[in-house]
Amino acid sequence: MDTGWRYRLASVGGVAALVGLAVMLANNATVQAAAAMVPVLGRLPPDPPAGAEFVIEVALTVVVVAGAFVPLYKPRPRRILDIVALAHKRTFVAVFALATIGYFDYTYKVPRLTLVLITPLLLVILPVWFIWLRRPEARSERAIIVGDDLAEISRVARAAGETDLALLGYLFPAQARARPRGQLGKEHESDASVESVADGGVDVDATLEQLGGLSRLEDVLVTQDVDTVILAFGETDRAEFFGALDACYEHGVAAKAHRNTADAVLLAEDDPGTLVDIDVEPWDVQDHILKRAFDVAFAGGGLLGLAPIILAIAVAIKLDDGGSILYQQERTAVFGETFDVYKFRSMVEDAESATGVTISDEDEGGVDPRVTRVGRVLRQTHLDEIPQLWAVLSGKMSVVGPRPERPEIDADIQHGVDDWPKRWFVKPGLTGLAQINDVTGKEPDRKIRYDLQYIKRQSFGFDTKIVARQVWKVLADAMLLVTGRSE
């Protein structure tokens, strides 16, 4: 992929040329005649302009569409799905702008038939153009090393030297210290500390340049046109290790790690070599689209259909103790990031701050005295979870996935369960394989086994089976409550 002014010039010029060709094709007499035969399109006035009017039409369309595509002119690596989605979004913005101009000013009006005909053309050719611009060049993969451990960077660099990767340099934290077992390219007997005092401030080997600190990762991915990032962290720290993975995911860059330190990641291959591929997006494209469509339909339909129940619950909570209706809590999301979830309050106000207890006794099969009368009903019927449908609708959660934990609980479990961070590779969910098997955070070893099993087997079909099991469990619990057989 070209970078800098060459990419910007090519992208703008390509958009202008393709839009101009689309307008000329839409105004072709044969195309107009064919469009007039379509019942819906035939009612639109087939009046292609000529001469000066045609020039104005082409120029206006090119300027508006080219202006709408400004966000795509930045030479930033993107995943193909992101390119398509953003190109479609900007196309609709441009078409809406052209229709608005024509509505208010007939002099610069683009005929409705032209707009109708060029819209599907632009929805196809413009995404294809930007995908082609971002095609990998015929070259060795350009790679950088990102890490906080000089010894690990040294080991990774030696392993990369045995591959076809073109190693550009490494990123190392500013103001960080590390005790390397050896410098890059040669071993040192000394185990003196090596210090980086600023971005780009220390070179550990003349053949490999330090490109800056970790804060420059996204800039380097763009300016150096990086294809692959090799992670070389001493520990799979949530903030740094998963932050680097998040940057790779957002920029469509492949991620690798040394096989001896890849126990906290999802491998993309069954028989890894020295440097293994990290699967930063384990869902197939088709399943990813189906999953998101299902999430939106499930959450949107649930919020609308349950509106009367939501109102009744809010009134019941207020009448019970007069406290707040919703309870807010921070949870861990993809790549260790955090987000806020909301539930209907089922405990007394400020229950956790007053008692210091963060995990309910109900998780161990006991009775939690902090739960209110209304809250007990809400928990048994799972109605307290309804507000989380908004997190699903907004894209922070999914209907199915590893149940998100609180950051402090996540940190505690992480130190005792080696595979726990692997849960951060997929979006958290309302329900999951652990939930339908009645496993909670009180049993982290069992819970992580179920979560990892889900991550390996995840598919849209598997999700529907889990949702069906969860719905059955909710209905069964509600029936027990109605019949008075609950404990």
Residue pairs with C-beta under 8 A, 6 or more apart in sequence:
1 7
1 75
1 77
1 133
1 134
1 135
1 136
1 137
1 225
2 10
2 75
2 133
3 75
3 222
3 223
3 225
4 75
7 73
7 75
7 133
8 73
8 74
8 75
10 133
11 69
11 72
11 73
11 129
11 130
11 133
12 66
12 73
14 129
14 133
15 62
15 65
15 66
15 69
15 126
15 129
16 62
16 66
18 122
18 125
18 126
18 129
19 61
19 62
19 65
19 66
19 118
19 122
20 58
20 61
20 62
22 118
22 121
22 122
22 125
23 57
23 58
23 61
23 62
23 114
23 118
24 58
25 31
25 117
25 118
25 121
26 32
26 113
26 114
26 117
26 118
26 121
27 48
27 49
27 54
27 57
27 114
29 48
31 117
32 46
32 48
32 113
33 46
35 41
35 42
35 44
35 46
35 113
35 116
35 117
36 42
36 46
41 113
41 116
41 117
44 111
44 112
44 113
44 116
45 111
45 112
45 113
46 113
47 111
47 113
48 54
48 111
48 114
49 56
49 57
49 111
56 107
56 108
57 110
57 111
57 114
60 98
60 101
60 108
60 110
61 98
61 110
61 114
61 118
64 94
64 97
64 98
64 101
65 91
65 94
65 122
67 94
68 90
68 91
68 93
68 94
68 97
69 87
69 90
69 94
69 126
71 86
71 90
72 83
72 86
72 87
72 90
72 130
75 222
76 222
76 251
77 134
77 221
77 222
77 225
77 226
77 251
77 252
77 253
78 86
78 134
78 251
78 252
79 252
79 281
80 131
80 252
81 285
81 288
82 252
83 127
83 130
83 131
83 134
84 127
84 131
87 123
87 126
87 127
87 130
88 123
88 127
91 119
91 122
91 123
91 126
94 122
95 115
95 118
95 119
95 122
98 110
98 115
99 110
99 112
99 115
101 108
101 109
101 110
102 108
102 109
102 110
102 111
102 112
102 115
136 227
139 166
140 164
140 165
140 166
141 164
141 165
141 166
141 227
141 228
141 254
142 165
142 166
142 168
142 224
142 225
142 226
142 227
142 228
143 160
143 165
143 166
143 167
143 168
143 226
143 227
143 228
143 229
143 230
143 256
144 167
144 168
144 169
144 170
144 171
144 211
144 220
144 224
144 226
144 228
144 229
144 230
145 153
145 156
145 157
145 160
145 167
145 169
145 170
145 171
145 229
145 230
145 231
145 232
146 170
146 171
146 214
146 217
146 229
146 230
146 231
146 232
146 244
147 153
147 156
147 170
147 171
147 172
147 231
147 232
147 233
147 234
148 172
148 173
148 176
148 178
148 214
148 232
148 233
148 234
148 237
148 240
149 178
149 180
149 232
149 233
149 234
150 172
150 178
150 179
150 180
150 183
150 184
150 194
150 204
151 178
151 179
151 180
151 181
151 182
151 234
152 232
152 233
152 234
152 258
152 261
153 170
153 172
153 180
153 184
153 204
153 232
154 180
154 181
154 182
154 183
154 184
154 185
154 204
155 232
155 258
156 230
156 232
156 258
156 275
157 167
157 170
157 184
157 185
157 205
157 208
158 185
159 258
159 274
159 275
160 167
160 230
160 275
161 167
162 274
163 275
165 228
165 230
167 208
168 209
168 211
168 224
168 226
169 208
169 209
169 210
169 211
170 204
170 208
170 209
170 210
170 211
170 232
171 210
171 211
171 212
171 213
171 214
171 216
171 217
171 220
172 178
172 196
172 202
172 204
172 210
172 213
172 214
173 196
173 213
173 214
173 240
174 196
174 197
174 198
174 199
174 201
174 212
174 213
174 214
174 215
175 196
175 197
175 198
176 195
176 196
177 193
177 194
177 195
177 196
178 193
178 194
178 234
179 191
179 192
179 193
179 194
180 188
180 191
180 194
180 204
181 187
181 191
182 188
183 204
183 205
184 204
184 205
184 207
184 208
185 205
185 207
185 208
186 205
194 202
194 204
195 202
196 202
196 210
196 213
198 213
199 212
199 213
199 215
199 216
200 210
200 211
200 212
200 213
201 210
202 210
203 209
203 210
204 210
211 220
211 224
212 219
212 220
214 240
214 243
214 244
217 229
217 244
217 247
218 247
218 250
218 251
220 226
221 229
221 247
221 251
221 253
222 251
226 253
227 253
227 254
228 253
228 254
228 255
228 256
229 244
229 247
229 248
229 253
229 254
229 255
229 256
230 255
230 256
230 257
230 258
230 275
231 241
231 244
231 245
231 255
231 256
231 257
231 278
232 257
232 258
233 240
233 241
233 244
233 261
235 241
236 242
236 261
236 264
236 265
236 421
238 336
238 411
238 414
238 421
238 424
239 336
241 264
242 335
242 336
242 337
242 421
242 424
243 335
243 336
244 255
245 255
245 265
245 278
245 280
245 335
246 334
246 335
246 337
247 253
248 254
248 255
248 278
248 280
249 280
249 281
249 335
254 277
255 277
255 278
255 280
256 275
256 276
256 277
256 278
257 265
257 275
257 276
257 278
258 274
258 275
258 276
259 272
259 273
259 274
259 275
259 276
262 272
262 276
262 278
263 418
263 419
264 418
264 419
264 421
264 422
265 278
265 279
265 421
265 422
265 425
266 278
266 279
266 282
266 422
266 425
266 455
267 276
267 277
267 278
267 279
268 276
268 277
268 278
268 279
269 276
269 277
279 425
280 425
281 288
282 425
282 426
282 455
282 458
283 291
283 426
283 458
284 459
286 460
287 458
287 459
287 460
290 460
291 398
291 460
291 463
292 395
294 399
294 460
294 463
294 464
295 392
295 393
295 395
295 398
295 399
296 393
298 389
298 392
298 399
298 467
299 389
299 390
299 392
299 393
299 399
300 393
302 386
302 389
303 310
303 386
303 389
303 390
303 393
306 386
309 383
309 386
310 386
313 325
313 344
313 374
313 378
313 383
313 386
314 325
314 344
316 374
317 323
317 325
317 344
317 345
317 372
317 374
318 325
320 372
320 373
320 374
321 348
321 349
321 372
323 345
323 348
323 349
324 345
324 349
325 344
325 345
326 342
326 343
326 344
326 345
326 387
327 342
327 343
327 344
327 345
327 346
327 347
328 340
328 341
328 342
329 340
329 341
329 342
329 343
329 406
330 338
330 339
330 340
330 341
330 406
330 407
331 338
331 339
331 340
331 341
331 404
331 405
331 406
331 407
331 428
332 338
332 404
332 405
332 406
332 407
332 410
332 424
332 428
333 339
333 396
333 397
333 404
333 424
333 427
333 428
334 424
334 425
334 426
334 427
334 428
335 424
335 425
336 421
336 424
338 407
339 391
339 396
339 397
341 387
341 388
341 391
341 396
341 397
341 404
342 387
342 388
342 390
342 391
343 384
343 385
343 387
343 388
344 378
344 383
344 384
344 386
344 387
345 372
345 375
345 384
346 371
346 372
346 374
346 375
346 376
346 378
346 379
346 384
347 368
347 370
347 371
347 372
347 375
348 354
348 370
348 372
351 357
351 370
352 358
355 370
357 370
358 406
358 408
358 409
359 409
359 441
359 442
360 368
360 370
360 371
361 367
361 368
362 368
362 371
362 379
363 440
363 441
363 442
364 442
371 379
375 384
377 383
377 481
378 384
380 477
380 478
380 480
380 481
380 486
381 474
381 477
381 478
381 481
382 474
382 477
385 430
388 397
388 430
389 430
391 397
392 398
392 399
392 430
396 427
397 404
397 427
397 428
397 429
397 430
398 426
398 427
398 428
398 429
398 430
399 429
399 430
399 431
399 463
399 467
400 429
400 430
400 431
400 432
400 454
400 463
400 466
400 467
401 426
401 427
401 428
401 429
401 432
401 454
402 423
402 426
402 428
402 429
402 432
402 434
402 451
402 454
402 455
403 428
403 429
403 431
403 432
403 434
403 435
403 441
403 447
404 428
405 413
405 441
409 441
410 420
413 420
413 441
413 444
414 420
414 421
416 444
417 444
417 445
417 448
419 448
419 452
420 444
420 448
422 448
422 451
422 452
422 455
423 448
423 451
423 452
423 455
425 455
426 454
426 455
426 458
431 466
431 467
431 470
432 450
432 451
432 454
432 466
433 450
433 451
433 453
433 454
433 466
434 440
434 446
434 447
434 450
434 451
434 454
435 470
436 466
436 469
436 470
436 473
437 450
439 446
439 447
439 450
440 447
441 447
454 462
454 466
477 486
480 486
